[in-house]
Every structure is written in structure tokens, then in C-alpha cells.
């Protein structure tokens, strides 16, 4: 759900930005329809790190319409037609974990994944990152997030291989296929 001018937009009220394979806008579509038909659309993912190189991951709320209760990156979602991917990422950080900060662009990822309930994630993802204090207090929105924890990227990668059922499909893809592209590695 998205809060806009004190009104909460439900998933079936949200429009996503349809794009081509170079991220050029083609129009808009209802979020649920885009996920039912697998139409390529713009999305974002955020990964927050602490000074020790751990990333903040979230366990999705049990009420989410897909991938409930699974671990994912710090925050992800879709820009509304009037906002940039970075603006949307900052908005969703605030809405999901009660925190926002300046974000740095990391990379783009294009993927196609089949999810449960015949849902399809076909997304052109803008990946952002930032470093925050490990003692930052987050205010979790229970409609979005069940829990958060700090974890080293390589530990999450290992666990995603051993216990894939604990992670969302897209986060497993980041961990197992796009690891070096997506995750910051702390040099020792």
C-alpha cells in the first residue's frame, strides 16, 4: 500500500510505469495486471549497509499478496508515474521502515521471474544503496514488514543456497546470479 496525500492506495489502485528493455517509458498499467501478464515495468530495490558491511534485510509481512513472510532486501517497490526511481525508493523506505536517507545509485538489473499464484515479476530494477549506523532505530510498518535484521551479504548468499524457501525469488536472484553487481563487498 502507498500513502498519498494521507490516502492509502491499495495494490489494485497503483499504476506502474511500463518500459522497454532500455528503461524508456511506454505507458502505465495497474500494478496487479502488470504482474499477472508479465509486462516489463520499472522498479527499484534498496540495500542499506552498516559500517561493518552488513546489509539490512526485511522479512515481508504475512499479509503481502505475494512472497509473504520471506526475507528480501531492505526495501523494494515501484515508482508512481510522477516520481523517479530514487524518489520512490526514499518514499517506500519511509513508509516501510520509518526511515529515509540519501541513496546512491548502484546498478540496473533486468529480470523475469514466475512467482506463486501465477504472478510474474518482469522488472527493470534501479538498485540503490546507502550506509547507515547499525544502531539506527527503524519504525516498521506491520502491513509491510514483519522484521528486519543485519546480515553479511555472503552469509545471506550461503543461506539462500541452503534454505531457498526463506527468501523471495528476486532476492535469491540477486544473491545467486547478480551478487557482484548488486552487493557492496567490504574489503578486509
MISE-156390 format. One record per residue: x, y, z of N, C-alpha, C in turn; residue in one letter. Coordinates in pm, whole numbers, plus 32768, in hexadecimal, padded with zeros to 4 digits. Each point is the difference from the previous one (the first is absolute). Example, Ala and Ser with C-alpha at 12.3 -4.5 7.8 and 13.67 -1.06 7.14 Angstrom:
85277DC7830C7FA780778000805A80788000a
7FDD80697FB88052807780067FB3806D8049s
end
This chain:
80547F8A80007FAC807680008058807C8000x
7FCF806B7FC3804A807C7FF67FAD8070803Bx
803E805180547FBC8073803A801680767FA3x
7F95803E7FD2800A80747FA97F9A80678030x
8032807580287FA9806980327FA17FCA806Ax
80377FB880607FBA7FC380727F9A7F967FD7x
7FFC7FDA7F817FAA7F927FD480597F887FE4x
7FD77F8C802E804E7F877FE77FD17FC47F7Cx
805E7FF17FA37FE17FBD7F8280127F6B8013x
7F9E7FB37FD980097F6F800680497FCD7F84x
80317F848007804B7FC87F907FB480097F7Dx
7F7B7FF080037FB480047F837FE5808F7FD0x
802E8065804A7FF3808B7FD58083803A7FCBx
806C7FB6800D808580327FDC801B7FE87F6Bx
803380677FBE802A7FF57F7480987FF47FFDx
80327FA47FAE80917FF47FEB802380397F77x
807F80207FEF803180387F8280337F8E7FA8x
7FBD7FE97F91802D7F9C7F9F807980397FB6x
80657FAC7FE9807A802D7FBD802C7F997F98x
805B802D7FA8803E7FA17FA480827FCD8040x
804D7FB27FB780797FC38038807280638019x
7FEA80807FDA80628069801F7FC880628067x
7F937FDB80427FBF805080697FB9807D7FCCx
7FDF80007F7E7FB480717FCA7F6C7FE9801Bx
7FBA806480397F727FF080237FA87FE77F85x
7FA17FA580117FA17FDE7F957F71801F8027x
7FE8801D807F7F79801880327FF57FCF808Ex
7F847FF0802F7FE97FCE80877F9C7F8E7FFDx
7FFE7FB4806C7FA37F91800E7FE87FE88094x
7F8C7FCA80227FE67FDA808A806A7F9E802Dx
80318012807A806B7FAB80377FDC7F6C7FF9x
7F897FDD802D7FDA7F7380027FF87FC67F73x
7FCD804E7FA27FF77FD27F75808B7FEA7FC5x
805C805C801A80897FF17FCE80407F818037x
7FE47FDF807E80387F87803C7FB77F827FD1x
7F83800B7FDC7FB77F8C7FCB802C7FDF7F72x
801C80667FAF80217FEC7F73809680027FE2x
805180218062809180007FEC803480717FABx
7FBB80738003802E80727FB2807780438044x
8066801F7FB28079803F80347FDF808A8037x
80298018807D7FE58081804080748028805Ax
800480818020806C803880517FEA7FDD8093x
806F7FE480447FFC7FE1808F80818033803Fx
80097FF38083807A8025804780187F9D8070x
807C7FF5802A80277FB4807780648054804Dx
7FF67FFC8084805B8048805880477F9D805Ax
808180178013804D7FB1805F804B8061805Ax
7FDE7FFF8081804780518063806D7FAB803Fx
8073803D801680737FBD803F8026804A807Fx
803D7FB8805E803E80418072809780067FE7x
8049803D805C809180127FEB804D7F7C8001x
7FC37F968034803F7F7D80007FE77FB07F81x
7FBB803D7F9E7FE47FBC7F827F857FA98002x
7FB87FFD80717F847FB380057F92804E7FB9x
7FA57FB77FC27F8D803F7FBF7F857FE98057x
7FA3805F7FF97F827FF380477F9E7FB77FA5x
7FCE7F8C802C7F9C7FB97FB17F7D7FFF804Ex
7F937FF47FB67F7C8001803F7FB67F7E7FE5x
7FB17FD980647FA37F917FEE7F7A803F7FDEx
7FCC7FE17F8A7F83803C7FD17F8B7FDA805Ax
7FA3805B800C7F897FE880527FB57F867FCDx
7FBF7FBB805B7FB37F887FDB7F8580237FAEx
7FD7807E80007F89802A7FB6801F80287F6Fx
807E7FFD7FD6802380287F777FBF7F9F7F9Cx
7FD680347F8B7FB97FAC7FA0805C7F9F7FB7x
808180188000805D7F997FCF807D80028057x
803E7F8D800A807B7FEC804F7FF4802B8092x
7F8E7FE380417FF18028808C805E7FB2805Bx
80368045806580527FBE8065808B7FD87FD2x
802880287F8780847FDC7FCD806180758012x
80817FDF800980688065800E801F803D7F78x
8015808580008020804B7F868063806E8023x
8029804A7F9B8058807180177FB880698055x
8046806A80267FCC8064805D7F7780327FD7x
7FEF801F7F827F83803B7FD07FFC7FF17F69x
7F897FED7FC97FF17FFE7F6F7F73802B7FDDx
7FEC80237F837F7C802D7FD68003803A7F75x
7F9D80557FE47FEE80387F7B7FEC80978009x
8042804C7FA87FE4808F7FFB7F7380187FCBx
7FBF806480357F80802D7FC9801F804F7F81x
7F9E80127FA8801B80437F808041808A800Bx
7FEC8047806D80368088800E80858006804Bx
80397F8F8028807A8006805080737FB17FC2x
8079802A802480777FB77FD480107F838055x
80557FA67FD3801A7F86804E803B80248088x
805980628004803E8029807F7F99803D805Fx
7FA980557FCD7F96803A80547FA67F928038x
7FDD7FA07FAC7FAB7F91802C80477FAD806Ax
80807FE87FEE804D7FB18061800280478088x
8015808280008000804A807E7F7580008040x
7F98800D7FAE7F777FFC80347FE37F798041x
80247F947FBB7FE17F7B803680547FDE807Bx
807B802F8008804E7FED807B7FB5803E8076x
7FD0807B7FEB7FB4804680697F817FB38023x
7FB77FD17F9B7F827FBA801880137F76803Ex
806A7FBA7FDB80137F76802F804B7FF78084x
806E804D800D80527FF38079800F8083804Dx
7FB380677FDB7FFF807D804A808580497FFEx
80487FF77F94808680397FF7801C80267F70x
8048806C7FED802F80207F7A808A803F8008x
80467FFC7F92808780377FFA8020801B7F6Dx
8071803F7FE9802B80147F76802D7F797FC9x
7FD77FE27F8880217F7F7FC2805F80137F8Cx
80587FA17FED805E80017F907FD77F947F9Dx
7FFF80257F807FE17F9E7F9880717F9A7FF8x
7FDC7F807FF580647F957FF580037FC37F73x
7F8B7FD07FD17FFC7FBA7F7F7F707FF07FD2x
7FF07FC77F897F7F7FD57FCC80007F697FF5x
7F8B7FC580117FEE7F6F7FEA7F7D7FF07FB2x
80027FAC7F9C7F877FDE7FB57FE67F6B8016x
7F887FDD802E7FE57F7280177F6E7FDD7FE7x
7FEB7F7E7FED7F7B7FC57FEC7FF87F87805Cx
7FA28002805E7FF07F9180607F6D7FDD8010x
7FE47F7F80057F797FD280207FF57FEE8097x
7F97803A80397FE87FF580907F897FA58019x
7FDD7FF2807F7F8A7FB280237F8180457FCDx
7F937FB97FFD7F7C80337FD7800180387F72x
80527FC77FA9800A80287F73802780927FEFx
80478037805F803380897FF780887FFC7FB8x
801E806B7FB9807E800A7FB6804380858023x
807C7FF98027805380788015805480107F82x
7FE480677FB2805080217F8A802580928011x
807780168036802180868030808780327FD1x
800480827FEA807B804A7FE6801C80498083x
805D7FCB804E8014802D808A80768060800Cx
7FE680718040806880608026802A7FDA808Ex
807E7FDB801280307FD78084804980758041x
7FD68021807C803C806C804E803B7FC78080x
806280488037803E7FD6807C8022807B8054x
80167FE98080802E806A805B803C7FBD807Ax
8054804A804680377FCF807E7FBF804D8071x
7FD17FB780657FC1803C8076803C7FC1807Dx
7FE7803E807080327FCC807F7FB67F808025x
80497F9F80357FC07F8280277FA480108078x
800A807180477FA4801680707F8C805D7FD9x
7FEC80157F7E7F8D804D7FCF7F807FBB802Fx
7FA2804F80307F7F7FCA802A7F9F80067F8Bx
7FC77F8F7FDE7FA07FF87F937F757FED803Bx
7F9D80407FC27F747FEF802A7FBB7FB07F93x
7FF17F7E80197FCA7FA67F9B7F6A80117FF0x
7FD380067F837F7280037FDF7FD27F6E7FFBx
7FAC7FD3805D7FDA7F7280057FB17FD07F86x
7FC9805C7FB17FBD7FD87F8480647FDD7F92x
807D8027801280677FEC7F9B80717FA4802Ex
802B8011807D807A7FBF80317FE57FB98084x
80277F8280097FF17FB1807A80788010805Cx
807980097FC6807B800B8050807180307FA5x
806B8031803F807B80217FB780767FC6804Ex
806D7FE97FB7807C7FD58043807780257FA8x
8073800E8041807D80197FBA80427F7A7FDEx
80357FF77F86803F7F837FD4806980207F97x
80717FBC8005806580127F997FCD7FC57F7Cx
801A80447F907FD07FCD7F7F802B7F707FE4x
807D7FDD801B802B7F777FE17FBC7F99805Bx
7FD98028807A7FB47FA480577F747FEA7FC9x
7FC2806C7FCF7F7B7FF37FC480087FAA7F82x
806A80117FB280137FB07F8880097F6B8023x
804E7FE18066800F7F75802B7F7A7FC7802Fx
7FB7804D80517F807FD180337F997FF27F8Fx
8004805A7F9E7FA27FF77F8F80177F817FAFx
807D7FCF7FFD801D7F827FBC7FCD7F898053x
8012800780847FDB7F9180587F6B7FFC8021x
7FC28075800D7F73800A80277FB880647FA7x
7FF37FE27F7F7FC480607FA37F7180278024x
7FBA7FA880467F74801A80237FF080768060x
806D8031803A7FFA8071805E800580877FBBx
802480027F7E801A807D7FBA7FA280147F8Ax
7FE480807FE17FB0801D7F89804D7FD67F84x
7FB97FE87F9580407FD67F838062806A7FCDx
7FD880818005805980677FCB807C80138056x
7FF27FF2808480758010805680607F8B7FECx
7FCA7F897FED80567F8C7FDF804980187F7Cx
7FBA803A7F9F8040801F7F80807480618015x
7FEA8068804F806B805F801E80757FB88042x
7FE37FAB806180687FBC804D804B7F967FB0x
7FBA7FBB7FA8803C7F8D7FBC8030801C7F72x
7FC380607FBB8026801B7F75804780867FEFx
7FD68064804B803580887FED804D80328079x
803B7FA7804D803E80248080806380747FF3x
80637FF37FA9806980677FF47FC880837FCBx
7F977FF97FB07FC580797FC67FAC804C8067x
7FBB7FB880567FA1803E805C803D80258087x
80557FAA803680298011808C808A803D8010x
8007805D805D807F803E8025804D7F9B8055x
807E7FF17FE280537FA3804D8063804E8053x
80037FE48080805E8041805B80897FC27FEBx
806180527FE280887FCF7FEC80437FED8087x
80447F90801080447FE68080809680087FF0x
end
